[in-house]
């Protein structure tokens, strides 16, 4: 059954209220979170007759949900095997200087986030970085800021780097290899700028910490489940390799997850690593945005927006940075779908959107889920990273990396 076209005021009101609540992150006097807000918004669209239930289900991009779920499971096994703990312990033993430690944390966060979902990488690395700083007597704030910002910058490189790239990869049908060949250089340049900005902003604290030598011996290595570690690393490398061959990435990720589940680890331990609220939010947003697109956006005559359509790199990037910090990058990306459909240079438009929406996440603490994960985990451990403190790095880094990304896409072609 197909629903009749709904009134523009009704759809616009439901859409506006949903996105306003998403931007604020809560509803006054209620304990609802962003996942619940998206779910309520989607339900309201269908209950009001804007979409039928069947249309709502079809609006959900199942490939995106499957890919995100599969990668979360794969990373969950890596975490249980002790991979992340082993990696940070290796750092502690070989790169304990304040600036070399910062460079290594940024590199580790950026490289892992390039292939694994950056939100999950931050969940795994934040407590380990805090532990490193305590053991080596280093100030935690520079390293936490470096971890969060590098996870965003590094995730620019591939389709599986972050949730919004996963959506863009599914909607644009750009191959994994093609996507990486165009945006991996932006991520590499961005990580160099990332280190330079954090090191400059916190140079005094880092220099002072260099005078404090670590007390005593660095404890022996973390507990590692060698059999599971070997299997998890092998499957992860196989999954990434298959991504580059052009195999269906959602199926590959799901296959990797299924392969790892054929073992002796209890599945409930792995399910704790899955960000279920994020998956719920995605499903809700797909429905809300589809209803708005079908009933409202199609009346705007986007095909006549010549300035925006003919200058995709500069104008799409600028608009994306603004919207990503207004309503968060995942909802912002979904809003761009009808514009991308009308754009003559679709690939360049999608790549510009992926680059700018991801780098925009570094502007403020609220810019990306990865930032919030680092801040909240640190707060629970007794370290406060304030909104204002984060801005010292976030503002200049976002400006520099976005300009670098725009220049790369605008002046290189291959």
C-alpha positions in Angstrom: 0.0 0.0 0.0 1.4 3.4 -1.0 0.6 6.5 1.1 -0.9 9.6 -0.5 1.3 12.8 -0.7 1.1 14.5 2.7 0.8 18.2 3.3 4.0 20.1 3.2 3.3 21.9 6.6 2.7 18.6 8.4 5.9 16.9 7.1 8.0 20.0 7.6 6.7 20.3 11.2 7.5 16.7 12.1 10.9 16.9 10.3 11.7 20.2 12.0 10.9 19.0 15.5 12.9 15.8 15.0 16.0 17.7 13.8 15.7 20.4 16.4 15.6 17.7 19.1 18.6 15.9 17.5 20.5 19.2 17.4 19.8 19.8 21.1 20.4 16.1 21.9 17.5 15.8 24.3 13.9 16.8 25.0 13.2 18.9 28.1 11.8 16.9 31.1 12.4 13.6 29.2 15.3 11.2 29.3 15.1 10.4 25.7 18.4 10.2 23.7 19.1 10.8 20.0 18.3 7.2 19.1 14.9 7.6 20.7 14.3 11.0 19.1 14.9 9.5 15.6 12.6 6.5 16.4 9.8 8.8 17.7 10.2 11.0 14.6 10.0 8.0 12.2 7.0 6.6 14.0 5.2 10.0 13.9 5.8 10.2 10.1 4.2 6.8 9.6 1.4 7.3 12.2 0.5 10.6 10.5 0.2 8.8 7.1 3.2 10.6 5.6 4.6 7.1 4.8 3.1 3.7 5.0 4.8 1.1 7.2 6.0 -0.7 4.0 7.4 2.5 2.7 9.1 3.2 6.0 10.8 -0.2 6.0 12.0 0.2 2.4 13.4 3.7 3.2 16.0 2.1 5.6 19.3 1.4 3.7 19.8 -2.1 4.9 23.3 -2.3 3.4 24.4 0.5 5.7 23.0 -1.1 8.8 24.5 -4.5 7.9 28.0 -3.0 7.2 28.0 -1.0 10.4 26.8 -4.0 12.5 29.4 -6.3 10.9 32.3 -3.9 11.5 31.2 -3.4 15.2 31.3 -7.2 15.7 34.7 -7.5 14.1 36.1 -4.8 16.3 34.4 -6.3 19.3 36.4 -9.5 18.8 39.7 -7.6 18.4 39.0 -5.9 21.7 38.2 -9.1 23.5 41.3 -10.7 22.1 43.4 -7.9 23.7 44.6 -6.3 20.4 44.1 -2.7 21.4 45.6 -3.3 24.9 48.6 -5.0 23.3 49.1 -2.1 20.8 49.0 0.6 23.5 51.4 -1.5 25.7 53.8 -1.7 22.8 53.6 2.1 22.5 54.4 2.5 26.2 57.5 0.5 26.0 59.0 2.2 22.9 57.5 5.7 22.5 57.3 7.2 26.0 58.6 10.7 25.2 55.8 13.3 25.4 55.9 14.3 21.7 56.7 10.9 20.4 53.8 9.4 22.5 51.5 12.1 21.1 52.5 11.3 17.5 52.1 7.6 18.1 48.6 8.0 19.7 47.5 10.1 16.8 48.9 7.7 14.2 47.4 4.7 15.9 44.0 6.3 16.3 44.0 7.6 12.7 45.2 4.4 11.0 42.8 2.1 12.9 39.9 4.5 12.3 40.7 4.5 8.6 39.6 0.9 8.3 37.5 0.3 11.4 34.6 2.4 12.5 36.1 5.4 14.5 33.4 5.4 17.2 34.3 1.8 18.2 38.0 2.5 18.0 37.5 5.4 20.5 35.6 3.1 22.8 38.5 0.7 22.8 41.4 3.2 23.0 40.2 5.9 25.5 40.7 3.8 28.7 44.0 2.5 27.4 45.3 6.0 26.6 44.3 7.2 30.1 46.1 4.3 31.6 49.2 5.1 29.5 49.2 8.7 30.7 48.9 7.6 34.3 51.8 5.1 34.0 54.1 7.5 32.1 53.1 10.6 34.2 51.8 12.5 31.1 49.0 15.1 31.1 46.0 13.2 29.7 44.2 16.1 28.0 46.6 16.5 25.0 46.5 12.8 24.3 42.7 12.5 24.6 42.2 15.5 22.3 44.7 13.9 19.9 42.9 10.6 20.1 39.5 12.1 19.4 40.5 14.4 16.6 42.8 11.8 14.9 39.9 9.3 14.9 37.9 11.7 12.9 40.7 12.8 10.5 41.9 9.2 9.9 38.3 8.0 9.2 38.1 10.3 6.2 40.3 7.7 4.3 37.8 4.9 3.6 34.1 4.0 3.4 34.4 2.0 6.7 36.0 4.8 8.6 32.9 6.3 10.1 29.1 6.0 10.0 28.5 8.9 7.6 31.1 7.5 5.1 29.3 4.1 5.3 26.0 5.9 4.3 27.8 7.7 1.5 29.4 4.6 0.2 26.1 2.8 0.1 24.2 5.7 -1.6 26.9 6.7 -4.0 28.1 3.3 -5.1 31.7 4.5 -5.3 34.0 1.6 -4.9 36.1 1.1 -1.8 39.3 1.4 -3.7 38.2 4.5 -5.6 37.0 6.2 -2.4 40.3 5.5 -0.6 42.5 6.6 -3.5 40.8 10.0 -3.5 40.5 10.6 0.2 43.3 8.7 1.9 45.8 11.5 0.9 43.4 14.0 2.7 43.5 11.8 5.8 47.3 11.6 5.7 47.8 15.3 5.3 45.2 15.9 8.0 47.0 13.6 10.5 50.2 15.6 10.1 48.3 18.8 10.7 46.6 17.1 13.6 49.9 16.5 15.4 51.2 19.9 14.6 48.1 21.7 16.0 47.9 19.6 19.2 51.6 19.8 19.8 51.6 23.6 19.4 48.6 24.2 21.6 49.9 22.0 24.4 53.6 22.5 23.9 54.1 23.9 27.4 52.3 21.1 29.2 54.1 18.5 27.1 57.5 20.0 27.7 56.9 20.2 31.4 55.9 16.6 31.5 59.1 15.6 29.8 60.9 16.4 33.1 58.9 13.8 34.9 60.3 10.4 34.3 58.0 7.4 34.7 58.2 6.0 38.2 59.4 2.4 38.4 59.2 -0.3 35.8 56.5 -0.3 33.2 54.2 -3.3 34.1 54.3 -6.4 32.1 52.1 -6.7 29.0 48.3 -7.0 29.1 46.4 -10.2 29.0 46.2 -11.4 25.4 44.1 -14.4 24.2 46.6 -15.5 21.5 44.3 -17.9 19.7 41.5 -15.4 19.4 44.0 -12.6 18.6 45.4 -14.5 15.7 42.0 -15.4 14.4 40.6 -11.9 14.9 43.6 -10.1 13.2 43.6 -12.6 10.3 39.8 -12.2 9.7 40.1 -8.4 9.9 43.0 -8.3 7.4 41.0 -10.6 5.2 38.0 -8.3 5.4 40.0 -5.2 4.5 41.7 -7.0 1.6 38.3 -8.0 0.2 37.0 -4.5 0.5 39.7 -3.4 -1.9 38.9 -6.1 -4.4 35.5 -4.7 -5.0 33.5 -7.4 -3.2 30.2 -6.2 -1.7 31.4 -4.6 1.5 28.3 -5.1 3.5 28.4 -8.9 2.8 32.2 -9.0 3.4 31.8 -7.3 6.8 28.9 -9.6 7.8 30.9 -12.6 6.6 33.8 -11.5 8.8 31.6 -11.2 11.8 30.0 -14.6 11.1 33.4 -16.3 10.8 34.5 -14.9 14.1 31.3 -16.1 15.8 32.3 -19.7 14.9 34.4 -20.0 18.0 34.2 -20.5 21.8 33.6 -16.9 22.8 30.1 -16.3 24.2 28.2 -14.0 21.7 26.8 -11.8 24.5 30.3 -10.6 25.2 30.6 -9.4 21.6 27.1 -7.9 21.5 28.1 -5.5 24.2 30.5 -3.9 21.7 27.6 -3.2 19.2 26.3 0.4 19.4 22.6 -0.6 19.3 21.4 3.0 19.9 23.4 4.2 16.8 21.8 1.5 14.6 18.3 2.5 15.9 19.1 6.2 15.2 20.1 5.3 11.7 16.9 3.4 11.0 14.8 6.3 12.3 16.7 8.9 10.4 16.4 7.0 7.1 12.6 7.1 7.5 12.4 10.7 8.6 14.6 12.1 5.9 12.9 9.9 3.2 9.5 11.3 4.1 10.9 14.9 4.0 12.6 14.3 0.7 9.6 12.8 -1.0 7.0 15.3 0.2 9.0 18.5 0.5 12.5 18.6 -1.0 11.2 17.4 -4.4 9.2 20.7 -4.7 12.3 22.9 -4.3 13.6 22.5 -7.9 17.1 21.5 -6.8 18.1 20.9 -10.4 18.0 24.7 -10.9 20.5 25.5 -8.0 23.3 26.2 -10.5 25.8 27.7 -8.2 25.7 24.8 -5.7 25.6 22.2 -8.5 28.5 23.6 -10.5 30.9 24.2 -7.5 30.4 21.0 -5.5 33.8 21.0 -3.7 33.7 24.5 -2.2 29.9 25.0 -1.7 29.0 21.5 -0.6 31.9 21.5 1.8 31.0 24.8 3.3 27.3 23.9 3.7 28.3 20.5 5.1 30.5 21.9 7.8 27.7 24.2 8.9 25.0 21.6 8.9 27.2 18.9 10.5 27.7 21.1 13.5 24.1 22.2 13.6 22.5 18.7 13.6 25.5 16.3 13.7 27.2 14.8 10.6 25.1 11.7 10.1 21.7 13.6 9.9 23.4 16.2 7.8 24.7 13.7 5.2 21.2 12.2 4.8 19.9 15.7 4.0 22.2 16.0 1.0 20.9 13.0 -0.8 18.5 14.8 -3.2 21.1 17.4 -3.9 23.6 14.7 -4.9 21.1 13.1 -7.2 20.7 16.4 -9.1 24.5 17.1 -9.3 26.3 16.6 -12.6 29.6 15.6 -11.0 28.1 13.1 -8.5 31.3 11.4 -7.5 33.0 14.7 -6.7 30.0 15.9 -4.8 29.8 12.7 -2.6 33.6 12.8 -1.9 33.4 16.5 -0.9 30.5 15.6 1.4 32.4 12.7 2.9 35.5 14.8 3.5 33.8 17.9 4.9 31.2 16.2 7.1 33.9 14.1 8.7 36.4 16.8 9.3 33.6 19.1 10.5 33.2 16.7 13.4 36.4 18.1 15.0 35.1 21.6 15.4 33.4 21.1 18.8 33.0 18.3 21.3 29.5 17.8 20.0 30.6 17.5 16.4 30.9 13.7 16.3 30.0 10.7 18.3 33.7 9.8 18.6 34.4 13.0 20.5 31.5 12.4 22.9 32.8 8.8 23.5 36.2 10.1 24.5 34.9 12.9 26.7 32.4 10.7 28.5 34.8 7.8 29.1 37.4 10.3 30.4 34.9 11.9 32.7 33.9 8.6 34.2 37.6 8.0 34.8 38.0 11.3 36.6 39.5 13.5 33.7 37.4 16.4 32.6 37.8 17.6 29.0 35.6 20.7 28.8 33.8 22.1 25.7 36.0 25.2 25.9 39.2 23.3 26.3 38.5 21.2 23.2 37.9 24.3 21.1 41.6 25.3 21.4 42.4 22.5 19.0 39.1 21.9 17.3 38.6 25.3 15.7 42.1 25.7 14.0 42.3 22.0 13.2 38.9 22.0 11.4 39.7 25.1 9.4 43.2 23.8 8.3 42.1 20.3 7.5 39.0 21.3 5.6 40.9 23.8 3.5 43.5 21.1 2.8 40.7 18.7 1.8 39.0 21.3 -0.4 42.3 22.1 -2.1 43.1 18.4 -2.7 39.7 17.6 -4.3 39.5 20.8 -6.3 43.0 20.8 -7.8 43.7 17.1 -8.2 42.0 14.8 -10.7 42.6 11.1 -11.4 
